[in-house]
């Protein structure tokens, strides 16, 4: 299936704006709860957690863990 011009443009923008992932999965996991708390509070990501943010953008496995934790905490916040 050929890509549409807007899809090619989007892919090129993603590649050109990607940051280097300086964190491994273990390092990400060490800080993921703190990152979720910040996300739930709608706060800006502090510089100390930017590496986690970058890693989550590039790692499907850690992004899945992040989403699972986020979904679980949101479910706990829902009134019964």
Protein Blocks (a to p, Z undefined) as FASTA:
>chain_A
ZZdfklmmmmmmmmmmpccdfbdfklmmmmmmmmmmmmmnopacdfklmmmmmmmmmmmk
lmmmmmmmmmmmmmmmpcZZ
